């Protein structure tokens, strides 16, 4: 058992070194999920109850929920429609005496220069978290997304063919030690997954389908347990989890009190619980990570085809700055006409294409609105949420352009009417 544990640690350390080298940081700490990576980072930075963390208003709801799960308070800031990232123009308005961190999110793999945000954060003495969960492989002026600020966040299941896996990247050795210590306490063993992956190792099976079956079995077991435990804390619409199990709709709260924060933290410990990665999963992640550049180049070829095929009639594209490279998790465009956009989305879905990433501004949530009482300006995030269309890139193949051409033809037809 000790020898197996030593072997596991060596594989883990080797992968962490590969990740750090690729991103361009001194250290990387492997975690099971992006949520876990953010939460561990916040805890290691000493951010907790009543501390405020600024996040972009146009982002996934998991982000503010994860901030809550660390005991802190999310504060929303408007974005820049030309970059889809946090706006340095509006950031100073949101900062307050309790602000301890700002989370920068380059969406859809778009490269964004974080220098203006970093400058503001440094002047105020607040932590900068480079949440590159959607931007693995993107770079700005020769630096990879995830290498800026105090810590970077990477999530692998968005970019690689894996189910679990994320990492915290940093140049701070002391912070790395803290994150690893918290990881050991926070991430626990799953009996179901442990038995499943031990059987895979014993049988020397390398089938992706078998690994997927074990993962799904563990996932649904954890979901069942989480829902059972969650009933003690919240009443949530439609069987406790509304629609997408990754997006919680929280209601019936009148103010952000210590009691509510504690409830959110308790709920986070159940719902956002993540188990330790098993050896088979780490080995598979290592294999996928080593082949990531090939996938990245294919995405860029698909994006180039979109560049050439999609006509800018009644829509605009997000321009990638000079000396930057996008990882193109998706290819976002902005329609001028909302009705044409909705019609285009309907036709894309009917044609069998998956359309996602159209977030609702966070400040409109009935729950989160209570903690952002000041009437901040969110005109940019509202506009983007109503006009954006993140075109699919994943599951397309540059060597087989028919699907790409089909997407482009649907977009061109609807934007030109």
C-alpha positions, 0 to 999 in steps of 0.5 A: 500500500505504501509503495502504491501511495509513493507511486501515486505521489510521484505521478501527481508531482510529475503532472503538476510540474508539467502543468506549471512548465506549460503555463509558465509558473513555478508551481501547480497544485492539482485539484479535482475541479475548478470549483475546488481550485477557486475555493482552496485558493480563497482559503489559502489567501485568507479570504473568509467571512464578510470579505468581498470578492469582485467577479464579472457580472457576466459569468457562470453562477458557479463562481459566486456560489463558490465564493459563498462556499468560502464564506466570502461575499461576491460583488459584481462588476460590469464587463467590457463588451469588446473583451467580455472580461471584467471592465477596468473602467467600472472596477474602482466603483465596486471596490470597498474597504472589505474587498480582498480579491478580484477574480479575472475571467477570460471567457471562451478562451479569449486572450485578454490583457489583465494589466489594467485590472492587475494595476488596480489590484496591486494599488489597493493591495488586493489579491488577483485570481486569474480564472483561466478555466475556459482559457487553457492555452490562451496567451497574451503578450507571450504569457499564458492565461493562468500565469497572472496575479497571485494564483491562476485557475485551470479546469481540464474537463472543458478543454480535454477529454476528461471528466475531472481535474483542475489546477491552481498555478502560482509563483508563491511557494508559501501559498502552494504549501497552504493550498496543498495542506488544505487540499489534503483536508478538503478533498476526501476519498470516495469509496465507490470510485476507489473500488471502481478504479482499483478494479480497472487497475487490477484488470489492466483495462484502459477503456475510456468507456469503462472509466466513464462508467465508474465516473458517472456511477460515483457522480450520481451517488454523490448527487443523491447524497448531496441532495439528501443533505441539502434538504436540511439547509435550503428549499430549492425549486423542483426537487432542490436542484433547478434544471442544470445540477451545476446551477442552483436557484437560491430563494427566500432569503431577505438579507445576507446575514451570518446565518445565511452565510453559514448555511451557504457554507454548509451547503457548499460542503455537501454540494461542491464536495469533490473527491480525490483524483484516483491514480487511473484518472491522473494517468489519463489526465496526464496523457490528455494534457500531453496531447493538448497542443494538437487539439488546440491547433485544431480549434484555431483552424476551426476559428480561422474558418469561422473568420473567413466564412462568417460575414459581419452583417448585423453582427460583430466578432470579438477581435483577438489582440495582436501578440495574443492567441485564443484557445477558442473554447467557443467562438463568440459573436454579437448579433445586433438584432436580438430577434435574429439571434434567437431565430439563429439559435433555434435553427442551430439547435434544430440542425443538431448543434449545441449552443451554450455559454449564454449566461444571465447577468449575475446581478439579476438573480433574486438572491444575489441582488440582495448583496449588490444593493447599490445601483451599479451600472451593468449595461454592458453585461446586460447587452452582451447577455442579450446579443451574444452567440458563442458558436460551437468549436468542441466536437467539430473537426477542421479536417471535415469542414461540412459542419463548420460550413453549416454553422456559418451558413445558418449564421449568415442567413439569419444575420443578413435578413 
